Amino acid sequence: MPQQDPGAGSPAHLTTTVERGSFAVARCTCGWSGPARRSRDRARTDARGHAESP
Ligand SMILES: [Zn+2]
């Protein structure tokens, strides 16, 4: 398992949010994707939550 160094500037999980119709979904480089949200803000919160505790 790779070591995680908070604040190193190279997070193991790079998250993005993609829009699907009227929904927004959080995605991660590790293959994770969050639930479809009505607001992009929510999806971003999901993404942040995953990046902090995958
Ligand atoms: Zn991830």
N, CA, C, O and the ligand as a Tripos MOL2 file, in Angstrom:
@<TRIPOS>MOLECULE
protein
  217   215    55     0     0
PROTEIN
NO_CHARGES

@<TRIPOS>ATOM
      1 N           0.8380   -1.2030    0.0000 N.3       1 MET1
      2 CA          0.0000    0.0000    0.0000 C.3       1 MET1
      3 C           0.8690    1.2480    0.0000 C.2       1 MET1
      4 O           1.8050    1.3530    0.7930 O.2       1 MET1
      5 N           0.5720    2.1800   -0.8700 N.am      2 PRO2
      6 CA          1.3480    3.4270   -0.9110 C.3       2 PRO2
      7 C           1.0560    4.2940    0.3060 C.2       2 PRO2
      8 O          -0.0730    4.3730    0.7910 O.2       2 PRO2
      9 N           2.0900    4.9240    0.7660 N.am      3 GLN3
     10 CA          1.9260    5.7870    1.9320 C.3       3 GLN3
     11 C           1.2460    7.0850    1.5370 C.2       3 GLN3
     12 O           1.4680    7.6280    0.4550 O.2       3 GLN3
     13 N           0.4110    7.5660    2.4470 N.am      4 GLN4
     14 CA         -0.2520    8.8370    2.1750 C.3       4 GLN4
     15 C           0.3470    9.9240    3.0430 C.2       4 GLN4
     16 O           0.4410    9.7890    4.2630 O.2       4 GLN4
     17 N           0.7450   10.9830    2.4030 N.am      5 ASP5
     18 CA          1.3650   12.0930    3.1090 C.3       5 ASP5
     19 C           0.5040   13.3320    2.9210 C.2       5 ASP5
     20 O           0.5790   13.9990    1.8890 O.2       5 ASP5
     21 N          -0.3090   13.6350    3.9140 N.am      6 PRO6
     22 CA         -1.2230   14.7790    3.7760 C.3       6 PRO6
     23 C          -0.4590   16.0800    3.5740 C.2       6 PRO6
     24 O           0.4680   16.3920    4.3220 O.2       6 PRO6
     25 N          -0.8550   16.8290    2.5630 N.am      7 GLY7
     26 CA         -0.2060   18.0940    2.3250 C.3       7 GLY7
     27 C           0.9980   17.9800    1.4110 C.2       7 GLY7
     28 O           1.7110   18.9610    1.2000 O.2       7 GLY7
     29 N           1.2360   16.7950    0.8670 N.am      8 ALA8
     30 CA          2.3830   16.5930   -0.0030 C.3       8 ALA8
     31 C           2.1270   17.1630   -1.3890 C.2       8 ALA8
     32 O           3.0670   17.3750   -2.1550 O.2       8 ALA8
     33 N           0.8770   17.4100   -1.7150 N.am      9 GLY9
     34 CA          0.5630   17.9900   -3.0000 C.3       9 GLY9
     35 C           0.2720   16.9620   -4.0700 C.2       9 GLY9
     36 O          -0.0330   17.3270   -5.2050 O.2       9 GLY9
     37 N           0.3590   15.6870   -3.7350 N.am     10 SER10
     38 CA          0.0330   14.6610   -4.7300 C.3      10 SER10
     39 C          -0.8990   13.6250   -4.1120 C.2      10 SER10
     40 O          -0.4730   12.5470   -3.6970 O.2      10 SER10
     41 N          -2.1650   13.9750   -4.0630 N.am     11 PRO11
     42 CA         -3.1410   13.0870   -3.4290 C.3      11 PRO11
     43 C          -3.3010   11.7860   -4.2040 C.2      11 PRO11
     44 O          -3.1810   11.7650   -5.4290 O.2      11 PRO11
     45 N          -3.5710   10.7060   -3.4830 N.am     12 ALA12
     46 CA         -3.7450    9.4060   -4.1310 C.3      12 ALA12
     47 C          -5.0580    9.3730   -4.8990 C.2      12 ALA12
     48 O          -5.2080    8.6310   -5.8700 O.2      12 ALA12
     49 N          -5.9950   10.1790   -4.4560 N.am     13 HIS13
     50 CA         -7.3170   10.1650   -5.0770 C.3      13 HIS13
     51 C          -7.6200   11.5290   -5.6950 C.2      13 HIS13
     52 O          -7.8560   12.5140   -4.9960 O.2      13 HIS13
     53 N          -7.6050   11.5510   -7.0100 N.am     14 LEU14
     54 CA         -7.9510   12.7890   -7.7110 C.3      14 LEU14
     55 C          -9.4070   12.7080   -8.1400 C.2      14 LEU14
     56 O          -9.7820   11.8830   -8.9720 O.2      14 LEU14
     57 N         -10.2090   13.5720   -7.5600 N.am     15 THR15
     58 CA        -11.6400   13.5100   -7.8330 C.3      15 THR15
     59 C         -12.0740   14.6020   -8.7960 C.2      15 THR15
     60 O         -11.5150   15.6980   -8.8270 O.2      15 THR15
     61 N         -13.0810   14.2660   -9.5750 N.am     16 THR16
     62 CA        -13.7010   15.2390  -10.4620 C.3      16 THR16
     63 C         -15.2060   15.0480  -10.3680 C.2      16 THR16
     64 O         -15.6890   14.0270   -9.8790 O.2      16 THR16
     65 N         -15.9280   16.0360  -10.8400 N.am     17 THR17
     66 CA        -17.3750   15.8780  -10.9060 C.3      17 THR17
     67 C         -17.8100   15.9530  -12.3640 C.2      17 THR17
     68 O         -17.3950   16.8400  -13.1100 O.2      17 THR17
     69 N         -18.6430   15.0140  -12.7470 N.am     18 VAL18
     70 CA        -19.1530   15.0020  -14.1150 C.3      18 VAL18
     71 C         -20.6600   15.1780  -14.0760 C.2      18 VAL18
     72 O         -21.3320   14.7260  -13.1480 O.2      18 VAL18
     73 N         -21.1790   15.8410  -15.1010 N.am     19 GLU19
     74 CA        -22.6150   16.0720  -15.1530 C.3      19 GLU19
     75 C         -23.2780   15.0640  -16.0710 C.2      19 GLU19
     76 O         -22.8090   14.7690  -17.1710 O.2      19 GLU19
     77 N         -24.3850   14.5520  -15.5720 N.am     20 ARG20
     78 CA        -25.1400   13.5680  -16.3470 C.3      20 ARG20
     79 C         -26.5780   14.0600  -16.4090 C.2      20 ARG20
     80 O         -27.3710   13.8410  -15.4950 O.2      20 ARG20
     81 N         -26.8870   14.7240  -17.5010 N.am     21 GLY21
     82 CA        -28.2170   15.3050  -17.5770 C.3      21 GLY21
     83 C         -28.3770   16.3650  -16.5060 C.2      21 GLY21
     84 O         -27.6080   17.3250  -16.4610 O.2      21 GLY21
     85 N         -29.3620   16.2030  -15.6510 N.am     22 SER22
     86 CA        -29.5710   17.1820  -14.5870 C.3      22 SER22
     87 C         -28.9140   16.7310  -13.2960 C.2      22 SER22
     88 O         -29.1200   17.3310  -12.2400 O.2      22 SER22
     89 N         -28.1200   15.6690  -13.3850 N.am     23 PHE23
     90 CA        -27.4520   15.1640  -12.1890 C.3      23 PHE23
     91 C         -25.9510   15.3940  -12.2780 C.2      23 PHE23
     92 O         -25.3940   15.5690  -13.3620 O.2      23 PHE23
     93 N         -25.3130   15.3890  -11.1200 N.am     24 ALA24
     94 CA        -23.8640   15.4790  -11.0550 C.3      24 ALA24
     95 C         -23.3410   14.2760  -10.2820 C.2      24 ALA24
     96 O         -23.9090   13.8720   -9.2670 O.2      24 ALA24
     97 N         -22.2520   13.7180  -10.7820 N.am     25 VAL25
     98 CA        -21.6760   12.5400  -10.1490 C.3      25 VAL25
     99 C         -20.2040   12.7840   -9.8740 C.2      25 VAL25
    100 O         -19.4800   13.3100  -10.7200 O.2      25 VAL25
    101 N         -19.7700   12.3980   -8.6870 N.am     26 ALA26
    102 CA        -18.3560   12.5160   -8.3480 C.3      26 ALA26
    103 C         -17.6050   11.2960   -8.8490 C.2      26 ALA26
    104 O         -18.0780   10.1650   -8.7330 O.2      26 ALA26
    105 N         -16.4400   11.5390   -9.4020 N.am     27 ARG27
    106 CA        -15.6050   10.4480   -9.9130 C.3      27 ARG27
    107 C         -14.2010   10.5740   -9.3640 C.2      27 ARG27
    108 O         -13.7360   11.6660   -9.0390 O.2      27 ARG27
    109 N         -13.5380    9.4420   -9.2670 N.am     28 CYS28
    110 CA        -12.1710    9.4460   -8.7490 C.3      28 CYS28
    111 C         -11.2630    8.6720   -9.6890 C.2      28 CYS28
    112 O         -11.7160    7.8030  -10.4340 O.2      28 CYS28
    113 N          -9.9750    8.9960   -9.6460 N.am     29 THR29
    114 CA         -9.0030    8.3150  -10.5000 C.3      29 THR29
    115 C          -8.8460    6.8530  -10.1120 C.2      29 THR29
    116 O          -8.3410    6.0560  -10.9020 O.2      29 THR29
    117 N          -9.2730    6.4900   -8.9010 N.am     30 CYS30
    118 CA         -9.1430    5.1000   -8.4490 C.3      30 CYS30
    119 C         -10.2830    4.2370   -8.9880 C.2      30 CYS30
    120 O         -10.2910    3.0200   -8.8010 O.2      30 CYS30
    121 N         -11.2350    4.8690   -9.6500 N.am     31 GLY31
    122 CA        -12.3400    4.1070  -10.2180 C.3      31 GLY31
    123 C         -13.6380    4.2780   -9.4360 C.2      31 GLY31
    124 O         -14.6990    3.8320   -9.8720 O.2      31 GLY31
    125 N         -13.5420    4.9240   -8.2820 N.am     32 TRP32
    126 CA        -14.7340    5.1470   -7.4690 C.3      32 TRP32
    127 C         -15.6290    6.2000   -8.1150 C.2      32 TRP32
    128 O         -15.1510    7.1460   -8.7400 O.2      32 TRP32
    129 N         -16.9160    6.0190   -7.9520 N.am     33 SER33
    130 CA        -17.8300    7.0780   -8.3760 C.3      33 SER33
    131 C         -18.9640    7.1650   -7.3700 C.2      33 SER33
    132 O         -19.4640    6.1540   -6.8770 O.2      33 SER33
    133 N         -19.3510    8.3720   -7.0860 N.am     34 GLY34
    134 CA        -20.3760    8.5990   -6.0800 C.3      34 GLY34
    135 C         -21.7760    8.4950   -6.6460 C.2      34 GLY34
    136 O         -21.9610    8.2530   -7.8390 O.2      34 GLY34
    137 N         -22.7560    8.6790   -5.7860 N.am     35 PRO35
    138 CA        -24.1470    8.6440   -6.2130 C.3      35 PRO35
    139 C         -24.5100    9.8790   -7.0280 C.2      35 PRO35
    140 O         -23.8880   10.9330   -6.8930 O.2      35 PRO35
    141 N         -25.5110    9.7330   -7.8620 N.am     36 ALA36
    142 CA        -25.9710   10.8700   -8.6580 C.3      36 ALA36
    143 C         -26.6570   11.8840   -7.7520 C.2      36 ALA36
    144 O         -27.5210   11.5410   -6.9450 O.2      36 ALA36
    145 N         -26.2530   13.1290   -7.9030 N.am     37 ARG37
    146 CA        -26.8050   14.2010   -7.0720 C.3      37 ARG37
    147 C         -27.5250   15.2300   -7.9230 C.2      37 ARG37
    148 O         -27.2140   15.4380   -9.0960 O.2      37 ARG37
    149 N         -28.4840   15.8560   -7.2980 N.am     38 ARG38
    150 CA        -29.2210   16.8950   -8.0220 C.3      38 ARG38
    151 C         -28.3840   18.1560   -8.1670 C.2      38 ARG38
    152 O         -28.5880   18.9350   -9.0980 O.2      38 ARG38
    153 N         -27.4450   18.3600   -7.2540 N.am     39 SER39
    154 CA        -26.6310   19.5710   -7.3210 C.3      39 SER39
    155 C         -25.1500   19.2140   -7.3930 C.2      39 SER39
    156 O         -24.6970   18.2440   -6.7840 O.2      39 SER39
    157 N         -24.4090   20.0150   -8.1470 N.am     40 ARG40
    158 CA        -22.9840   19.7590   -8.3050 C.3      40 ARG40
    159 C         -22.2460   19.9590   -6.9790 C.2      40 ARG40
    160 O         -21.2150   19.3410   -6.7150 O.2      40 ARG40
    161 N         -22.8120   20.8440   -6.1560 N.am     41 ASP41
    162 CA        -22.2060   21.0890   -4.8530 C.3      41 ASP41
    163 C         -22.1800   19.8120   -4.0190 C.2      41 ASP41
    164 O         -21.1770   19.5010   -3.3760 O.2      41 ASP41
    165 N         -23.2740   19.0880   -4.0350 N.am     42 ARG42
    166 CA        -23.3670   17.8330   -3.2880 C.3      42 ARG42
    167 C         -22.3400   16.8210   -3.8000 C.2      42 ARG42
    168 O         -21.6580   16.1490   -3.0260 O.2      42 ARG42
    169 N         -22.2540   16.7350   -5.1280 N.am     43 ALA43
    170 CA        -21.3090   15.7950   -5.7240 C.3      43 ALA43
    171 C         -19.8880   16.1370   -5.3100 C.2      43 ALA43
    172 O         -19.0640   15.2570   -5.0600 O.2      43 ALA43
    173 N         -19.6190   17.4360   -5.2420 N.am     44 ARG44
    174 CA        -18.2880   17.8680   -4.8390 C.3      44 ARG44
    175 C         -18.0170   17.4810   -3.3880 C.2      44 ARG44
    176 O         -16.9020   17.1030   -3.0300 O.2      44 ARG44
    177 N         -19.0470   17.5810   -2.5670 N.am     45 THR45
    178 CA        -18.9100   17.1690   -1.1740 C.3      45 THR45
    179 C         -18.6300   15.6660   -1.0870 C.2      45 THR45
    180 O         -17.8100   15.2220   -0.2830 O.2      45 THR45
    181 N         -19.3200   14.8980   -1.9210 N.am     46 ASP46
    182 CA        -19.0590   13.4550   -1.9750 C.3      46 ASP46
    183 C         -17.6000   13.1980   -2.3430 C.2      46 ASP46
    184 O         -16.9190   12.3830   -1.7210 O.2      46 ASP46
    185 N         -17.1410   13.9100   -3.3630 N.am     47 ALA47
    186 CA        -15.7770   13.7330   -3.8370 C.3      47 ALA47
    187 C         -14.7760   14.0420   -2.7360 C.2      47 ALA47
    188 O         -13.8030   13.3130   -2.5430 O.2      47 ALA47
    189 N         -15.0230   15.1240   -2.0210 N.am     48 ARG48
    190 CA        -14.1020   15.5180   -0.9580 C.3      48 ARG48
    191 C         -14.0930   14.4660    0.1500 C.2      48 ARG48
    192 O         -13.0450   14.1110    0.6900 O.2      48 ARG48
    193 N         -15.2760   13.9860    0.4680 N.am     49 GLY49
    194 CA        -15.3830   12.9670    1.5110 C.3      49 GLY49
    195 C         -14.6330   11.7010    1.1320 C.2      49 GLY49
    196 O         -13.9950   11.0720    1.9760 O.2      49 GLY49
    197 N         -14.7110   11.3320   -0.1350 N.am     50 HIS50
    198 CA        -14.0050   10.1320   -0.5940 C.3      50 HIS50
    199 C         -12.4970   10.3420   -0.5650 C.2      50 HIS50
    200 O         -11.7480    9.4570   -0.1520 O.2      50 HIS50
    201 N         -12.0570   11.5110   -1.0010 N.am     51 ALA51
    202 CA        -10.6270   11.7900   -1.0510 C.3      51 ALA51
    203 C         -10.0250   11.7870    0.3520 C.2      51 ALA51
    204 O          -8.8660   11.4200    0.5400 O.2      51 ALA51
    205 N         -10.8260   12.2010    1.3330 N.am     52 GLU52
    206 CA        -10.3060   12.2810    2.6990 C.3      52 GLU52
    207 C         -10.3450   10.9330    3.3920 C.2      52 GLU52
    208 O          -9.4600   10.6130    4.1850 O.2      52 GLU52
    209 N         -11.3810   10.1320    3.0930 N.am     53 SER53
    210 CA        -11.4470    8.7940    3.6780 C.3      53 SER53
    211 C         -12.0420    7.8240    2.6670 C.2      53 SER53
    212 O         -13.2370    7.5290    2.6960 O.2      53 SER53
    213 N         -11.2000    7.3410    1.7850 N.am     54 PRO54
    214 CA        -11.6390    6.4550    0.7010 C.3      54 PRO54
    215 C         -12.2310    5.1440    1.2320 C.2      54 PRO54
    216 O         -12.6470    4.2910    0.4480 O.2      54 PRO54
    217 ZN        -10.4580    7.3080   -4.9820 Zn       55 ZN55
@<TRIPOS>BOND
     1     1     2 1
     2     2     3 1
     3     3     4 2
     4     3     5 am
     5     5     6 1
     6     6     7 1
     7     7     8 2
     8     7     9 am
     9     9    10 1
    10    10    11 1
    11    11    12 2
    12    11    13 am
    13    13    14 1
    14    14    15 1
    15    15    16 2
    16    15    17 am
    17    17    18 1
    18    18    19 1
    19    19    20 2
    20    19    21 am
    21    21    22 1
    22    22    23 1
    23    23    24 2
    24    23    25 am
    25    25    26 1
    26    26    27 1
    27    27    28 2
    28    27    29 am
    29    29    30 1
    30    30    31 1
    31    31    32 2
    32    31    33 am
    33    33    34 1
    34    34    35 1
    35    35    36 2
    36    35    37 am
    37    37    38 1
    38    38    39 1
    39    39    40 2
    40    39    41 am
    41    41    42 1
    42    42    43 1
    43    43    44 2
    44    43    45 am
    45    45    46 1
    46    46    47 1
    47    47    48 2
    48    47    49 am
    49    49    50 1
    50    50    51 1
    51    51    52 2
    52    51    53 am
    53    53    54 1
    54    54    55 1
    55    55    56 2
    56    55    57 am
    57    57    58 1
    58    58    59 1
    59    59    60 2
    60    59    61 am
    61    61    62 1
    62    62    63 1
    63    63    64 2
    64    63    65 am
    65    65    66 1
    66    66    67 1
    67    67    68 2
    68    67    69 am
    69    69    70 1
    70    70    71 1
    71    71    72 2
    72    71    73 am
    73    73    74 1
    74    74    75 1
    75    75    76 2
    76    75    77 am
    77    77    78 1
    78    78    79 1
    79    79    80 2
    80    79    81 am
    81    81    82 1
    82    82    83 1
    83    83    84 2
    84    83    85 am
    85    85    86 1
    86    86    87 1
    87    87    88 2
    88    87    89 am
    89    89    90 1
    90    90    91 1
    91    91    92 2
    92    91    93 am
    93    93    94 1
    94    94    95 1
    95    95    96 2
    96    95    97 am
    97    97    98 1
    98    98    99 1
    99    99   100 2
   100    99   101 am
   101   101   102 1
   102   102   103 1
   103   103   104 2
   104   103   105 am
   105   105   106 1
   106   106   107 1
   107   107   108 2
   108   107   109 am
   109   109   110 1
   110   110   111 1
   111   111   112 2
   112   111   113 am
   113   113   114 1
   114   114   115 1
   115   115   116 2
   116   115   117 am
   117   117   118 1
   118   118   119 1
   119   119   120 2
   120   119   121 am
   121   121   122 1
   122   122   123 1
   123   123   124 2
   124   123   125 am
   125   125   126 1
   126   126   127 1
   127   127   128 2
   128   127   129 am
   129   129   130 1
   130   130   131 1
   131   131   132 2
   132   131   133 am
   133   133   134 1
   134   134   135 1
   135   135   136 2
   136   135   137 am
   137   137   138 1
   138   138   139 1
   139   139   140 2
   140   139   141 am
   141   141   142 1
   142   142   143 1
   143   143   144 2
   144   143   145 am
   145   145   146 1
   146   146   147 1
   147   147   148 2
   148   147   149 am
   149   149   150 1
   150   150   151 1
   151   151   152 2
   152   151   153 am
   153   153   154 1
   154   154   155 1
   155   155   156 2
   156   155   157 am
   157   157   158 1
   158   158   159 1
   159   159   160 2
   160   159   161 am
   161   161   162 1
   162   162   163 1
   163   163   164 2
   164   163   165 am
   165   165   166 1
   166   166   167 1
   167   167   168 2
   168   167   169 am
   169   169   170 1
   170   170   171 1
   171   171   172 2
   172   171   173 am
   173   173   174 1
   174   174   175 1
   175   175   176 2
   176   175   177 am
   177   177   178 1
   178   178   179 1
   179   179   180 2
   180   179   181 am
   181   181   182 1
   182   182   183 1
   183   183   184 2
   184   183   185 am
   185   185   186 1
   186   186   187 1
   187   187   188 2
   188   187   189 am
   189   189   190 1
   190   190   191 1
   191   191   192 2
   192   191   193 am
   193   193   194 1
   194   194   195 1
   195   195   196 2
   196   195   197 am
   197   197   198 1
   198   198   199 1
   199   199   200 2
   200   199   201 am
   201   201   202 1
   202   202   203 1
   203   203   204 2
   204   203   205 am
   205   205   206 1
   206   206   207 1
   207   207   208 2
   208   207   209 am
   209   209   210 1
   210   210   211 1
   211   211   212 2
   212   211   213 am
   213   213   214 1
   214   214   215 1
   215   215   216 2
@<TRIPOS>SUBSTRUCTURE
     1 MET1         2 RESIDUE 1 A MET
     2 PRO2         6 RESIDUE 1 A PRO
     3 GLN3        10 RESIDUE 1 A GLN
     4 GLN4        14 RESIDUE 1 A GLN
     5 ASP5        18 RESIDUE 1 A ASP
     6 PRO6        22 RESIDUE 1 A PRO
     7 GLY7        26 RESIDUE 1 A GLY
     8 ALA8        30 RESIDUE 1 A ALA
     9 GLY9        34 RESIDUE 1 A GLY
    10 SER10       38 RESIDUE 1 A SER
    11 PRO11       42 RESIDUE 1 A PRO
    12 ALA12       46 RESIDUE 1 A ALA
    13 HIS13       50 RESIDUE 1 A HIS
    14 LEU14       54 RESIDUE 1 A LEU
    15 THR15       58 RESIDUE 1 A THR
    16 THR16       62 RESIDUE 1 A THR
    17 THR17       66 RESIDUE 1 A THR
    18 VAL18       70 RESIDUE 1 A VAL
    19 GLU19       74 RESIDUE 1 A GLU
    20 ARG20       78 RESIDUE 1 A ARG
    21 GLY21       82 RESIDUE 1 A GLY
    22 SER22       86 RESIDUE 1 A SER
    23 PHE23       90 RESIDUE 1 A PHE
    24 ALA24       94 RESIDUE 1 A ALA
    25 VAL25       98 RESIDUE 1 A VAL
    26 ALA26      102 RESIDUE 1 A ALA
    27 ARG27      106 RESIDUE 1 A ARG
    28 CYS28      110 RESIDUE 1 A CYS
    29 THR29      114 RESIDUE 1 A THR
    30 CYS30      118 RESIDUE 1 A CYS
    31 GLY31      122 RESIDUE 1 A GLY
    32 TRP32      126 RESIDUE 1 A TRP
    33 SER33      130 RESIDUE 1 A SER
    34 GLY34      134 RESIDUE 1 A GLY
    35 PRO35      138 RESIDUE 1 A PRO
    36 ALA36      142 RESIDUE 1 A ALA
    37 ARG37      146 RESIDUE 1 A ARG
    38 ARG38      150 RESIDUE 1 A ARG
    39 SER39      154 RESIDUE 1 A SER
    40 ARG40      158 RESIDUE 1 A ARG
    41 ASP41      162 RESIDUE 1 A ASP
    42 ARG42      166 RESIDUE 1 A ARG
    43 ALA43      170 RESIDUE 1 A ALA
    44 ARG44      174 RESIDUE 1 A ARG
    45 THR45      178 RESIDUE 1 A THR
    46 ASP46      182 RESIDUE 1 A ASP
    47 ALA47      186 RESIDUE 1 A ALA
    48 ARG48      190 RESIDUE 1 A ARG
    49 GLY49      194 RESIDUE 1 A GLY
    50 HIS50      198 RESIDUE 1 A HIS
    51 ALA51      202 RESIDUE 1 A ALA
    52 GLU52      206 RESIDUE 1 A GLU
    53 SER53      210 RESIDUE 1 A SER
    54 PRO54      214 RESIDUE 1 A PRO
    55 ZN55       217 GROUP 0 **** ****
